[in-house]
Amino acid sequence: MVEKKHISVVIPLYNKAMSIEKTIKAVLSQTFTDFEIIVVNDGSTDNSLEVVNSIKDERIRIITKANGGVSSARNKGINESNAGYIAFLDADDYWAPDYLEEMYKLIQDFPEASLYGCAYDLVENGISKSEDFHLPPLYRGIVDNYFLKAMEHLLYCSSAVIVKKKCIQKIGSFDERINMGEDLDMWFRMN
């Protein structure tokens, strides 16, 4: 029997050989360690898969499938996950070492929520710009009137959210027919 983990980290992978090692090492360096990593190789044609295979950690599972896009890869990872919570991380994004610990605190503090998000930094050309959701600084709580706030500013970044698996099972997976904004569609359906 597979040990049940608190959080499954789903990483869709397509031709990210230059960044995937740093991404996975950011997860392995987390202060919260009760997780599994599911890397869904979405038909990569570079040496991304070889890079992942070179990282030895029992918490990493690799699933290889034909290329179907990020929604297809995320859905495959969700279906293969063993945890009640799913964290998404793009193969060229990174987390601070206490990311999962802080998100787990949110889960404990707000167990009725289905989607947990936090501020994040966008790094472009080596310059970091913090994204704050347009909520009060250090806001911690339930977002009232999600749709109104989402019209002002994108509230969630796919690599900075954790969702309840049973919520996804209830509302349906990522829509594989959508090529852009598939994550926004999911967050809208959750709220």
Salt bridges, closest charged atoms under 4 A:
GLU3 OE2 - LYS5 NZ 3.86
GLU21 OE2 - LYS25 NZ 2.89
ASP34 OD2 - HIS6 ND1 2.07
GLU36 OE1 - ARG61 NH2 3.18
ASP42 OD1 - LYS65 NZ 2.58
ASP57 OD1 - ARG59 NE 2.93
GLU80 OE1 - ARG61 NH1 3.86
GLU80 OE2 - LYS76 NZ 3.52
ASP90 OD1 - ARG74 NH2 3.00
ASP92 OD2 - LYS16 NZ 3.25
GLU101 OE2 - LYS105 NZ 3.89
GLU102 OE2 - LYS105 NZ 3.25
ASP109 OD2 - ARG140 NH2 2.40
GLU131 OE2 - LYS129 NZ 3.86
GLU131 OE1 - HIS153 NE2 3.29
ASP175 OD2 - ARG177 NH2 2.74
GLU182 OE2 - ARG74 NH1 3.23
ASP185 OD2 - ARG189 NE 3.06
